[in-house]
Amino acid sequence: MSITYKKLDPKDFEDSFDANQAFALDVLVGLSETHKSLSSKYLYDSAGSELFTAITKSPDYYPTDCEREILVKYADEIAQQFNGVAFNLVELGAGIGEKTKILLKRFTELDLEFQYVPIDISEGAMIELVSDLKETMPEVETNGLVSEYFNGIKWLNNRNERRNFVLFLGSSIGNFNHAGARTFLRNVWNSLNHEDCLLTGFDLKKDIEALLLAYNDVAGVTAQFNLNLLVRINRELGGTFDLNKFRHYGTYNVFNGAMESFLVSMEDQDVYIETIGRSFSFREWEPIHTEYSYKYLESEVKVLAAETGFRVNKMLFDSRRFFTDSIWTVHKPGA
Ligand SMILES: C[S@@+](CC[C@H](N)C(=O)[O-])C[C@H]1O[C@@H](n2cnc3c(N)ncnc32)[C@H](O)[C@@H]1O
């Protein structure tokens, strides 16, 4: 079996331009706002992906263990979705695919006919995933794409007629606010065919203390992960952020139901960014918003499916009901 990955070239998409330019533009826009913000997708350079893996191993970060428990327990039920039909197992934001390997192993044992298409913006994570699969599961045909979610899906759809089973694990859906999640899921719906499936991990609303600990782990790995965004701006855009003058702050917004991460300036300061050619001023205690992690009620998951054209097939829970993997089917009336 072949196990490869392809880095999608901007030329594959007329409307995209150089990734470094896009990063610079997003940083310019985000740091020019009254309430400064940076997109969480930029947290994942190679170092960021490694730090995220370290977070998933922290005893304080429960979502990975919960989802692993679900995938181990329900691998056979999940496999039934496409038993007897050849399909693409497309994974959005695959990272290093640690939990996905549970499904890959079971699908292979059950002799399902599929190719695995992990899609991730982080080339570092993709290299690790692909080389690990070469060694541990050479029988799984793997064609990875280093790309934004939608460029990856578009690229795949132009080349493949198979049914699709899309995985969106790890509660990455929580990085979108509710309007953003609807837009994202509508886009996924639009690029899939009637009866294709989507399995999404949703982190559920729970004791606020458990949430706060998960995003402020005692060992400080989440803080390092968040601060790495400034390291990345320094390296890739010629920034002059002094890491000692910013701190990580993770808090739960009870009104919108989201954990939110910030980098807070510890003093009045100006930071020059060479590629952008200008300085940005920070006041003492001024925050940069870096990440949302929206938490859901079971009922909110079902409403979201209905609003975006999907039918809920199954809601799979861990033993503590901290997390759900929800399996939806694409419903296209008249198809
Ligand atoms: C929270 S991690 C989840 C990783 C893995 N799925 C898991 O469950 O442990 C999010 C992953 O999505 C990737 N990612 C974030 N934004 C992305 C985007 N816009 N397009 C493609 N991948 C993205 C990151 O590089 C990272 O590997």
The ligand as an ORCA input file, in Angstrom:
! r2SCAN-3c Opt
* xyz 0 1
  C      -7.164     20.381     18.561
  S      -6.039     19.658     17.414
  C      -6.798     18.064     17.204
  C      -5.853     17.023     16.681
  C      -6.459     15.613     16.601
  N      -7.592     15.577     15.677
  C      -6.910     15.147     17.954
  O      -8.101     14.849     18.106
  O      -6.072     15.035     18.857
  C      -6.478     20.515     15.925
  C      -5.731     20.038     14.672
  O      -6.316     20.720     13.538
  C      -5.304     21.329     12.761
  N      -5.896     22.575     12.222
  C      -6.255     23.690     12.903
  N      -6.821     24.592     12.093
  C      -6.827     24.039     10.842
  C      -7.286     24.470      9.564
  N      -7.886     25.670      9.412
  N      -7.149     23.635      8.508
  C      -6.550     22.411      8.652
  N      -6.101     21.935      9.858
  C      -6.232     22.737     10.925
  C      -4.147     21.547     13.692
  O      -2.908     21.583     13.011
  C      -4.270     20.376     14.646
  O      -3.522     19.256     14.215
*
